[in-house]
């Protein structure tokens, strides 16, 4: 149930069916990413591995920036800052992984 996350971020959610639909669809994307990265985790250093790490680093950084923007615009409450911190940490970790072996 995605409502607890929206509550944490202080984001109003009048249409629970829409929230559930978007949450379920995003869940499928996250599972697909998890399978892809689980299968690639032991791959030797290569351009493809660097591309995966670069994409995740960029995506995580952009999510963090987007969260800050939504908070600054008043569309999300201070709870979004927890997600921003995690996203920035992930961006750093993926960028670091890209530069390693």
Rosetta silent file (secondary structure, phi, psi, omega in degrees, C-alpha in Angstrom):
SEQUENCE: XXXXXXXXXXXXXXXXXXXXXXXXXXXXXXXXXXXXXXXXXXXXXXXXXXXXXXXXXXXXXXXXXXXXXXXXXXXXXXXXXXXXXXXXXXXXXXXXXXXXX
SCORE:     score description
SCORE:     0.000 S_00000001
   1 L     0.000  118.516 -174.771    0.000    0.000    0.000 S_00000001
   2 L   -79.656   -9.198 -175.924    1.619    3.212   -1.220 S_00000001
   3 H   -63.157  -33.797 -178.280   -0.438    5.520    1.005 S_00000001
   4 H   -62.842  -35.640  179.008    1.952    5.253    3.959 S_00000001
   5 H   -68.665  -42.838  177.269    4.760    6.691    1.831 S_00000001
   6 H   -64.552  -37.173  175.510    2.612    9.591    0.679 S_00000001
   7 H   -62.962  -42.786  178.799    1.571   10.175    4.290 S_00000001
   8 H   -59.419  -39.347 -179.270    5.246   10.215    5.340 S_00000001
   9 L   -84.112   -1.389 -177.651    5.948   12.827    2.670 S_00000001
  10 L    60.700   39.661  178.763    2.807   14.815    3.614 S_00000001
  11 L  -103.074  122.810  178.907    1.465   14.479    0.075 S_00000001
  12 L   -65.937  145.506 -179.962   -2.333   14.496   -0.216 S_00000001
  13 L  -141.947   89.122 -177.839   -3.812   11.511   -2.010 S_00000001
  14 L   -76.169  -33.436 -176.729   -7.483   11.845   -2.719 S_00000001
  15 L  -105.190   91.251 -176.256   -7.749    9.103   -5.318 S_00000001
  16 H   -63.375  -30.791  178.695   -6.484    5.941   -3.655 S_00000001
  17 H   -64.205  -39.193  178.257   -7.123    3.822   -6.765 S_00000001
  18 H   -65.860  -43.813  178.880   -4.725    5.998   -8.769 S_00000001
  19 H   -59.159  -44.802 -179.610   -2.113    5.800   -6.030 S_00000001
  20 H   -64.544  -42.485  179.121   -2.409    2.016   -5.954 S_00000001
  21 H   -60.175  -50.435 -179.390   -2.184    1.736   -9.744 S_00000001
  22 H   -63.136  -41.156  179.045    0.959    3.869   -9.937 S_00000001
  23 H   -62.074  -44.078  179.197    2.488    2.035   -6.976 S_00000001
  24 H   -64.803  -42.018 -179.747    1.904   -1.391   -8.499 S_00000001
  25 H   -66.888  -41.381  177.427    3.304   -0.335  -11.863 S_00000001
  26 H   -65.301  -35.694  177.531    6.401    1.209  -10.273 S_00000001
  27 H   -58.289  -40.263  178.588    6.859   -1.956   -8.221 S_00000001
  28 H   -64.169  -40.945  177.555    7.147   -3.988  -11.415 S_00000001
  29 H   -62.211  -41.856 -179.957    9.841   -1.625  -12.720 S_00000001
  30 H   -66.154  -37.069  176.082   11.809   -1.964   -9.482 S_00000001
  31 H   -63.919  -42.882  179.103   11.616   -5.757   -9.666 S_00000001
  32 H   -60.799  -44.215  177.379   12.899   -5.650  -13.248 S_00000001
  33 H   -62.779  -41.465 -179.882   15.835   -3.456  -12.189 S_00000001
  34 H   -61.727  -43.202  179.081   16.588   -5.746   -9.242 S_00000001
  35 H   -63.998  -43.972 -179.068   16.704   -8.820  -11.496 S_00000001
  36 H   -61.402  -47.060 -178.104   18.922   -7.044  -14.011 S_00000001
  37 H   -72.570  -32.978  177.276   21.407   -5.848  -11.385 S_00000001
  38 H   -63.418  -39.731 -179.407   21.391   -9.163   -9.501 S_00000001
  39 H   -75.501  -24.097 -178.074   22.397  -10.970  -12.667 S_00000001
  40 H   -95.883   -3.327 -171.617   25.071   -8.387  -13.549 S_00000001
  41 L   -64.100  -26.110 -179.275   26.631   -8.060  -10.085 S_00000001
  42 L  -104.149   11.417 -179.892   29.473  -10.502  -10.746 S_00000001
  43 L   -68.659  147.100  176.313   30.197   -9.333  -14.281 S_00000001
  44 L   -66.926  154.817  176.667   33.730   -8.356  -15.087 S_00000001
  45 L   -53.782  133.934 -177.517   34.436   -4.639  -15.512 S_00000001
  46 L  -162.114  167.111  175.309   33.141   -3.578  -18.908 S_00000001
  47 H   -59.218  -36.745  179.990   31.504   -0.674  -20.714 S_00000001
  48 H   -65.303  -42.878  179.049   28.098   -2.265  -20.079 S_00000001
  49 H   -64.305  -41.585  177.060   28.728   -2.510  -16.331 S_00000001
  50 H   -64.389  -36.498  178.526   29.890    1.127  -16.228 S_00000001
  51 H   -64.895  -41.257  177.157   26.771    2.140  -18.174 S_00000001
  52 H   -60.636  -46.873 -179.161   24.520    0.415  -15.611 S_00000001
  53 H   -66.116  -40.646  178.967   26.281    2.173  -12.743 S_00000001
  54 H   -63.008  -43.898  179.929   26.235    5.537  -14.535 S_00000001
  55 H   -62.482  -43.949  179.602   22.523    5.237  -15.275 S_00000001
  56 H   -69.191  -36.737  177.516   21.637    4.375  -11.693 S_00000001
  57 H   -63.466  -46.680  178.858   23.878    7.126  -10.324 S_00000001
  58 H   -62.798  -46.922 -179.740   22.271    9.695  -12.615 S_00000001
  59 H   -61.899  -42.340  179.575   18.754    8.449  -11.895 S_00000001
  60 H   -65.743  -42.098  178.700   19.296    8.465   -8.140 S_00000001
  61 H   -63.454  -42.518  179.290   20.769   11.974   -8.222 S_00000001
  62 H   -66.238  -37.585  175.235   17.874   13.260  -10.315 S_00000001
  63 H   -61.857  -42.136  177.509   15.345   11.670   -7.951 S_00000001
  64 H   -61.610  -45.029  178.101   17.068   13.427   -5.056 S_00000001
  65 H   -62.837  -41.552  179.779   16.969   16.758   -6.880 S_00000001
  66 H   -63.334  -40.987  177.477   13.330   16.232   -7.788 S_00000001
  67 H   -61.970  -43.265  177.159   12.480   15.489   -4.165 S_00000001
  68 H   -62.136  -41.570  179.140   14.190   18.686   -3.017 S_00000001
  69 H   -62.673  -45.594  179.737   12.327   20.659   -5.668 S_00000001
  70 H   -62.969  -39.699  177.604    8.959   19.194   -4.641 S_00000001
  71 H   -64.853  -45.891 -179.794    9.722   19.969   -0.977 S_00000001
  72 H   -62.906  -32.272  179.476   10.824   23.543   -1.817 S_00000001
  73 L   -82.865   -4.618  178.488    7.614   24.067   -3.820 S_00000001
  74 L    82.188   11.404  179.819    5.499   22.861   -0.895 S_00000001
  75 L   -88.875   -8.371  176.606    4.146   19.821   -2.720 S_00000001
  76 L  -140.729  148.967  179.424    5.822   17.406   -0.284 S_00000001
  77 L   -84.996 -177.582 -176.429    6.444   17.625    3.434 S_00000001
  78 L   -64.369  -17.412  176.921    9.740   17.267    5.305 S_00000001
  79 L   -61.728  -23.230  179.366    9.436   13.473    5.246 S_00000001
  80 H   -65.808  -22.195 -178.183   10.592   13.582    1.619 S_00000001
  81 H   -65.726  -26.784  173.816   14.025   14.616    2.883 S_00000001
  82 H   -64.044  -45.265  177.719   14.608   11.057    4.114 S_00000001
  83 H   -63.348  -40.140  179.093   14.082    9.809    0.562 S_00000001
  84 H   -60.837  -43.343  179.352   16.348   12.590   -0.747 S_00000001
  85 H   -62.694  -43.576  178.458   19.124   11.526    1.635 S_00000001
  86 H   -63.888  -44.127 -178.953   18.827    7.883    0.556 S_00000001
  87 H   -63.657  -40.838  177.751   18.766    8.843   -3.120 S_00000001
  88 H   -66.369  -39.144  176.057   21.850   11.037   -2.765 S_00000001
  89 H   -62.693  -41.902  177.225   23.625    8.226   -0.920 S_00000001
  90 H   -65.431  -38.703  178.092   22.720    5.798   -3.684 S_00000001
  91 H   -60.295  -44.658  178.280   23.917    8.262   -6.325 S_00000001
  92 H   -63.731  -45.641 -177.692   27.279    8.470   -4.598 S_00000001
  93 H   -61.525  -43.056  179.512   27.491    4.681   -4.146 S_00000001
  94 H   -68.128  -38.249  177.579   26.715    3.988   -7.813 S_00000001
  95 H   -65.089  -40.079  178.024   29.207    6.652   -8.943 S_00000001
  96 H   -64.706  -43.591  179.475   31.820    5.115   -6.650 S_00000001
  97 H   -62.021  -33.629 -179.377   31.040    1.617   -7.980 S_00000001
  98 H   -65.208  -34.603 -177.260   31.482    2.908  -11.515 S_00000001
  99 H   -84.563  -10.837 -179.047   35.035    4.010  -10.782 S_00000001
 100 L   -91.126  140.759  173.107   36.021    0.741   -9.078 S_00000001
 101 L    17.477    0.000    0.000   37.549   -2.218  -10.917 S_00000001
